[in-house]
Each structure stands twice: as structure tokens, then as C-alpha cells.
Amino acid sequence: MTPNELLSAKLRFGIIGNSEALNNALEVAMRVAPTDLSVLVTGESGVGKEFFPQVIHAYSARKHNKYIAVNCGAIPEGTIDSELFGHEKGSFTGAIESRKGYFEEADGGTIFLDEVGELPLSTQVRLLRVLQTGEFMRVGSAKVQKTNVRVVAATNNNLLQSIADGRFREDLYYRLNTVPISVPALRERKGDIYLLFRKFASDVALQYRMPAITLNDAARQMLENYHWRGNIRQLKNVAEQISAIEQNRDISAETLRRYLPDEGYNIHPVNNNAGGYNDLNERELLYKILFDMRNDINDLKRMMTQAMRGQGNEQRETSNIHHDVMGLLPEPQHTLPQSYDLEEVIEVYDEPHREITKDDVQREQILKALRNNGFRRKDAARELFISERTLYRRMKALGIDDNTK
């Protein structure tokens, strides 16, 4: 693939960047386009995976036929089979007439299945049959139909982990992953970050007829060293916010920092994992320290209880320890009598020995996003950089409902 061909494709589809990883991914897409092999595009949320199926379709022999993009994560589980494969009149409540599905509509063309990892297992069986034989049946029909469709899928999930967890079929994975394309995260394309930021800022300036913002050297360095969990989508959001809010169009590092969440800094953990804190972000680390402190206090209280049951000449020393420890505990809600049993007091304050889990942190993050957005799931999902369907599934798994405050 010549540099001119890559440049032509970038200009045609608005792809910005010159990183080697991006060029490699684009070159694979253009080389596989003339074939009918299935392609699986992987990468984090917000990296621009949706451009690659368009490139594949445009450079294929199917380019004059339909291209249909389907967000599998946005379609409710109860209707996704109907959306993909169609249904017959009366096959379910609300099916007032027969309807073609996307695979029938895209016959001869290309279908892009975004967030394919969110497909229910029952739908995965139907999809596997289409990939293997080109056959499908509408919902409520026993008639087998044929379709000739090129399938390109994309996901930000680790499908191998999903297979291990029983949420994705291994045979379907290998059918989809005939040709893999990995789209690099924005943090892996440092040389492209400023180019993208400048493009987004220029677009806002042109649209609203205002001067474009510029970054000084320190701000540009900060921009390029930031983690960008939300990738290009987050970068665009930041560029648009600054363009709309800041009156001074020359942006300093101090100004830029106000628009960058703190969790994007210092994201690389230390190599020493002896303390068990590796791979934890700042908030998780704080919670773990607090829980460990509480567990240490509980352990000390248990030691104190054992000491009280020991020899009589040790009770005075233990009572001093008890006095020191109780000073670290919350004040009781009632007044203790002059004479009280030490074990009863310890039992009042003793809490279960429990480590913080990933579910605890994820539940707190979801609840915070829901509260920030008035419990509107769509807006909360956008803040968390996941689909609304993924948010709903995680809420269900964590026992969160719309009445949870």
C-alpha cells in the first residue's frame, strides 16, 4: 500500500493521524476489502472503530450496494432478533405486519455489527448460522431464507474473557475474527493528539464564527501526556468545551487542567506489587487503605479480647490498650454505664472483615454518574463512555435500579 493511497483514504473518510499503528490498521482494512472475509475490529471505546467498516465497504466490490451499521448494544434484547433477521406478522405483540431485517435489507452489501460483544447468546446462534451458511429465518417463520452479506464486527470488550465467562460463543468468535484489525488507543498515538485537537477546535470556530483556540507549549505537552480514557471522543468533548467557555483563546496548561479529570494522570502503577495495590486507581487505592485501616483496628480488638481472657496480671496492660483503641473508634450513640463488659463493647463496634471489591467501586461509579445526570441512564452511560444497554446490564448485575438513591 503506497503512502498516497493511505493519504487518499484518510482524506476521503476524515481520518486524522500519522502514527504507525493507525497506518497499519488502515492498510489491513484496505487490503482485506476486495475479499468477502469477515473482519473483527477491536479497540477501546472512542478510538474511531466505525471508520474501518466504511473503508472496507468502499474499497470492496460491494460498494454500490447497501451498507448498514447496527449498534448491537443499543437494541433491547427482546427485539434484536427481529431487527437483525426480520419477523412475520403476528409473531409477537406489536408485530402488526411482516418486516425485513437488516440481513435481508443488506443482501449483496455489507453489514457492520458494532458492539457485537453485547449480543445475547440466542442471537449469537442465529448470527453463526448466517456466517456459516448464509441462511436465516425471520422471527415467527419456519421458512429458510438466503442472504449474501459481508459482515464486519467491532467490539471494545475482551471477547476471549467473555468466552471464558460464558457470555460469548467461541465458534462465533473465530468466524468473526477471520481478519483482526486492532485500532490503537489515543494515548498510543501521541503525535496525533494535537492534530486532532486542532481539527476539533477549528470545526467549532468555523461553525460558530469565533476565533479558534490555541495551546501554548506547556498545554500541548499536558495534552499529549494525558491518559485519555475516552480516547478521541473525550478529546473532542474537551476541545468543544474549551472553545465554548474560555474567553482567552490562548490556552495555558493551568486552564487546560481544569477540563481534564484527575484520573487521567499518574495512571501507571508502580512495579512493586508487594503491598497488593498494583493496578488500582487513586480512588480504589484510597478505599482499600481505609478498609485495611478498619481491618487492622478489628484485628487489634480481637487481640485485646484474647488478652482479657488471659492471665489476671495482664488485664491492666490490656485495659490500657483498650483505652487507646477505643479512642480511634466512633463515639457511641448512647452513654455507657459506669460498669460494662469489654466484650459487649467490642461486639458493638466490630464490623465484618471485608475487602473492597471491583463491584463495590463499579457500583459507586455508576451511582455517581446516575446522580450527576438525574438518573437518566442515557446521559449517565455517555459520562461513563459505555452504551446504555451495557449500563442497564451492569446496573442489573449490581442490584441498582432507578429507585436507588
C-alpha positions in Angstrom: 0.0 0.0 0.0 1.6 3.3 -1.1 1.6 6.4 1.1 -0.5 8.2 -1.5 -3.2 5.5 -1.3 -3.3 5.7 2.5 -3.5 9.5 2.3 -6.3 9.3 -0.2 -8.3 7.1 2.2 -7.7 9.4 5.1 -8.9 12.4 3.2 -11.9 10.6 2.0 -13.1 9.4 5.4 -11.8 12.2 7.5 -9.2 10.1 9.3 -6.6 12.2 11.0 -3.2 11.0 12.1 0.1 9.6 11.0 1.0 7.1 13.7 2.4 3.7 12.6 -0.3 1.7 14.4 -3.1 3.7 12.8 -1.5 3.3 9.3 -1.1 -0.4 9.8 -4.7 -0.8 10.8 -5.9 1.3 7.8 -3.6 -0.7 5.5 -5.1 -4.0 6.7 -8.6 -2.7 6.1 -7.8 -1.7 2.5 -6.0 -4.9 1.7 -8.9 -7.1 3.0 -11.6 -5.0 1.4 -11.7 -6.8 -2.0 -12.3 -10.2 -0.3 -15.5 -11.4 1.4 -13.7 -12.4 4.6 -15.3 -11.5 8.0 -13.4 -8.8 9.9 -13.3 -8.1 13.6 -12.3 -4.5 14.6 -11.2 -4.2 18.2 -10.2 -1.2 20.3 -11.2 0.9 23.3 -14.4 2.9 23.3 -14.0 6.2 21.4 -11.0 5.2 19.2 -12.9 5.5 15.9 -13.6 1.9 15.1 -16.6 2.8 13.0 -14.5 4.3 10.2 -12.8 1.0 9.3 -16.0 -0.9 8.2 -16.8 2.1 5.9 -13.3 1.9 4.4 -13.7 -1.9 3.8 -17.1 -1.4 2.2 -16.0 1.5 0.0 -12.9 -0.4 -1.4 -14.8 -3.7 -2.0 -16.9 -5.0 -4.9 -20.0 -4.4 -2.8 -19.5 -0.6 -2.7 -22.5 0.1 -4.9 -24.8 -2.0 -2.7 -26.2 -1.2 0.8 -24.0 -0.5 3.9 -25.9 -0.9 7.1 -24.5 -0.1 10.6 -26.1 -1.7 13.6 -25.3 -0.8 17.2 -26.0 -4.1 18.9 -25.6 -2.6 22.3 -28.5 -0.1 21.7 -31.1 -2.6 20.7 -33.2 -4.2 23.6 -32.6 -7.9 24.0 -36.3 -8.7 23.3 -36.3 -7.1 19.8 -32.8 -7.6 18.5 -33.6 -10.9 16.6 -36.4 -9.1 14.9 -34.2 -6.1 14.0 -31.5 -8.3 12.5 -33.5 -11.1 10.9 -37.0 -9.7 10.5 -40.3 -11.0 11.7 -43.7 -12.3 10.4 -47.0 -10.6 11.1 -48.4 -11.7 14.5 -45.1 -13.3 15.6 -45.2 -11.3 18.8 -47.2 -8.5 20.4 -46.9 -5.4 18.3 -45.9 -7.2 15.1 -48.8 -5.8 13.0 -47.1 -6.6 9.7 -44.2 -8.5 8.3 -40.9 -6.8 8.3 -37.5 -7.3 6.7 -34.4 -7.5 9.0 -31.0 -5.9 8.4 -29.5 -9.1 7.0 -32.3 -9.2 4.4 -32.1 -5.5 3.6 -28.3 -5.6 3.2 -28.3 -8.6 0.8 -25.4 -8.0 -1.6 -23.8 -5.4 0.6 -22.1 -5.0 3.9 -23.4 -5.1 7.5 -21.5 -3.6 10.4 -22.2 -5.0 13.8 -20.9 -2.5 16.4 -20.6 -3.7 20.0 -21.0 -7.3 18.8 -19.9 -8.5 22.3 -23.3 -7.3 23.6 -25.3 -9.8 21.6 -27.4 -12.3 23.6 -26.4 -15.9 23.3 -29.5 -16.8 21.5 -28.8 -14.2 18.8 -25.2 -15.3 18.6 -26.5 -18.8 17.4 -28.5 -17.1 14.6 -25.6 -15.0 13.6 -23.3 -18.0 13.5 -25.7 -19.8 11.1 -25.7 -16.7 8.7 -21.9 -16.6 8.7 -21.6 -20.4 8.1 -24.3 -21.0 5.5 -25.8 -17.6 4.6 -29.2 -18.8 5.9 -31.6 -17.3 8.4 -35.2 -17.4 9.4 -37.5 -14.5 10.3 -38.9 -14.5 13.8 -42.1 -16.4 13.8 -41.3 -18.1 10.4 -40.2 -21.6 9.5 -39.1 -20.6 6.1 -35.3 -20.6 5.5 -34.0 -17.6 3.5 -30.7 -16.9 2.0 -28.6 -13.7 2.1 -25.2 -12.7 0.7 -23.8 -10.2 3.2 -20.3 -9.2 4.2 -20.1 -9.0 8.0 -17.7 -6.6 9.7 -18.0 -6.5 13.5 -16.5 -4.3 16.2 -16.1 -4.5 20.0 -14.4 -2.8 22.9 -14.8 -5.9 25.0 -12.2 -8.6 25.6 -14.1 -11.4 23.7 -11.7 -14.1 24.9 -12.6 -13.1 28.5 -16.3 -13.1 27.5 -15.8 -16.6 26.1 -14.2 -17.7 29.4 -17.1 -16.2 31.3 -19.7 -18.0 29.1 -21.1 -14.7 27.6 -19.8 -15.2 24.0 -19.6 -18.3 21.8 -16.1 -19.4 20.9 -17.1 -20.7 17.5 -18.7 -17.4 16.6 -15.5 -15.6 17.7 -13.4 -17.5 15.3 -15.9 -16.9 12.5 -15.9 -13.2 13.1 -12.2 -12.9 13.7 -11.1 -14.2 10.3 -9.2 -10.9 9.8 -8.5 -8.9 13.0 -7.9 -5.2 13.0 -6.7 -3.5 16.2 -7.3 0.2 16.4 -4.8 1.9 18.7 -5.9 3.9 21.7 -5.3 7.7 21.6 -2.6 7.5 24.2 -0.6 5.3 21.8 -0.8 8.0 19.1 0.8 10.9 21.0 1.9 12.6 17.8 -1.7 12.6 16.6 -3.3 14.1 19.7 -2.5 17.7 18.9 -3.6 17.3 15.3 -7.0 16.0 16.3 -7.4 18.7 19.0 -6.6 21.4 16.5 -9.1 20.0 14.0 -11.9 19.8 16.6 -11.2 23.4 17.8 -11.2 24.6 14.2 -14.5 22.9 13.4 -16.1 24.7 16.4 -14.6 28.0 15.5 -15.9 27.7 11.9 -19.4 26.5 12.9 -19.9 29.3 15.5 -17.8 32.0 13.8 -15.4 32.6 16.6 -11.6 32.7 16.8 -10.0 29.2 17.2 -8.3 28.4 20.4 -4.6 27.7 20.5 -2.4 25.9 23.1 0.9 27.1 24.4 3.8 24.7 24.7 3.1 23.6 28.2 -0.6 23.0 27.5 0.3 21.0 24.4 2.7 18.8 26.4 0.0 18.2 29.0 -2.5 17.3 26.3 -0.1 14.8 24.8 0.8 13.2 28.1 -2.8 12.8 29.4 -4.2 9.3 29.5 -7.5 9.9 27.5 -9.7 7.1 28.9 -12.4 8.2 26.5 -10.0 8.5 23.6 -10.9 10.6 20.6 -14.5 11.1 21.8 -13.2 12.6 25.1 -10.6 14.7 23.3 -13.3 16.2 21.0 -15.5 16.9 24.1 -12.7 18.8 25.8 -11.9 20.8 22.7 -15.5 21.8 22.3 -15.9 22.7 26.0 -12.8 25.0 26.0 -13.8 26.6 22.7 -17.3 27.5 24.0 -16.3 28.6 27.5 -12.9 30.3 27.5 -12.8 34.0 26.5 -9.0 34.0 26.3 -8.2 32.0 23.1 -4.6 31.3 24.1 -5.0 28.3 26.4 -2.4 27.7 29.1 -1.6 24.5 30.9 -3.4 25.8 34.1 -6.6 26.4 32.0 -6.4 23.1 30.2 -6.0 21.2 33.5 -9.5 22.4 34.6 -11.0 20.4 31.8 -9.1 17.2 32.3 -10.4 14.8 35.0 -7.7 13.9 37.6 -8.0 10.2 37.0 -6.2 10.7 33.6 -2.9 11.5 35.5 -0.5 9.1 37.1 -2.3 6.1 35.6 0.8 3.8 35.6 1.1 1.8 38.8 4.5 1.1 40.4 6.1 -2.2 39.6 6.3 -3.3 43.2 3.2 -5.2 44.0 4.2 -6.4 47.4 1.6 -4.3 49.1 -1.3 -5.6 46.9 -2.1 -2.1 45.5 -0.9 -2.6 41.9 -3.4 -1.8 39.1 -5.6 0.3 41.4 -6.6 3.8 40.5 -6.4 6.6 43.0 -10.0 6.2 44.3 -9.7 2.5 44.7 -6.4 2.9 46.5 -8.0 5.3 49.0 -10.9 2.9 49.6 -8.5 0.0 50.1 -6.4 1.9 52.6 -9.5 2.9 54.6 -10.7 -0.7 54.6 -7.3 -2.0 55.6 -7.1 0.5 58.5 -10.5 -0.7 59.7 -9.4 -4.3 59.4 -6.2 -3.5 61.4 -8.3 -2.0 64.2 -10.6 -5.0 64.2 -7.6 -7.3 64.4 -6.3 -5.3 67.4 -9.6 -5.5 69.1 -9.7 -9.3 68.7 -6.2 -9.5 70.2 -7.3 -7.3 73.0 -10.2 -9.6 73.7 -7.9 -12.6 73.8 -5.7 -10.8 76.2 -8.6 -10.0 78.6 -9.3 -13.8 78.7 -5.6 -14.4 79.7 -3.8 -14.1 83.0 -5.2 -11.7 85.6 -1.9 -9.9 85.9 -2.1 -8.9 82.2 -5.5 -7.3 82.4 -4.3 -3.8 83.5 -2.0 -3.6 80.4 -4.7 -4.8 78.2 -7.2 -2.2 79.6 -4.7 0.5 78.6 -4.6 -0.9 75.1 -8.4 -1.0 75.1 -8.5 2.7 76.1 -6.1 3.7 73.3 -8.0 1.7 70.6 -11.4 2.9 71.7 -10.1 6.4 71.2 -9.8 5.6 67.5 -13.4 4.4 67.2 -16.6 6.5 66.6 -18.3 7.8 69.7 -21.3 5.6 70.7 -24.8 6.9 70.2 -25.6 6.2 73.8 -23.9 6.7 77.2 -22.2 3.6 78.6 -22.8 2.7 82.2 -20.0 3.0 84.7 -19.6 -0.8 84.7 -19.7 -2.6 81.4 -18.3 -5.7 79.8 -15.4 -5.2 77.4 -16.6 -8.0 75.0 -20.0 -6.4 74.7 -18.5 -3.0 73.7 -16.2 -4.6 71.2 -19.1 -6.5 69.7 -21.0 -3.2 69.2 -18.2 -1.8 67.1 -16.9 -4.9 65.4 -17.8 -4.9 61.7 -17.4 -7.8 59.2 -13.9 -8.3 57.9 -14.4 -7.4 54.3 -12.1 -6.3 51.4 -13.4 -3.8 48.9 -14.2 -5.5 45.5 -14.3 -4.3 42.0 -18.1 -4.5 42.1 -18.1 -2.0 45.1 -16.1 0.5 43.1 -18.1 0.0 39.9 -21.4 0.3 41.8 -20.2 3.6 43.3 -19.1 5.0 39.9 -22.4 4.1 38.3 -24.4 5.6 41.1 -22.4 8.8 40.9 -22.9 9.1 37.2 -26.7 8.4 37.6 -26.9 11.1 40.3 -25.0 13.6 38.2 -27.5 13.1 35.4 -30.7 13.0 37.3 -30.9 9.2 37.0 -31.2 9.5 33.2 -29.5 6.2 32.0 -28.7 7.6 28.5 -26.8 10.6 29.9 -25.1 8.5 32.6 -23.9 6.0 30.0 -22.4 8.8 28.0 -20.5 10.1 31.0 -19.1 6.5 31.7 -18.2 6.0 28.0 -20.4 2.9 27.6 -23.6 2.1 25.8 -27.0 2.5 27.5 -27.6 -1.3 27.2 -24.2 -2.1 28.8 -25.1 0.3 31.7 -28.5 -1.4 32.1 -26.9 -4.8 32.2 -24.3 -3.7 34.8 -27.0 -2.0 36.9 -29.0 -5.2 36.9 -25.9 -7.3 37.9 -25.1 -4.9 40.7 -28.6 -4.6 42.0 -29.1 -1.0 41.1 -32.5 0.2 40.0 -34.0 3.6 39.2 -35.2 4.0 42.8 -31.7 3.5 44.2 -30.6 6.9 45.6 
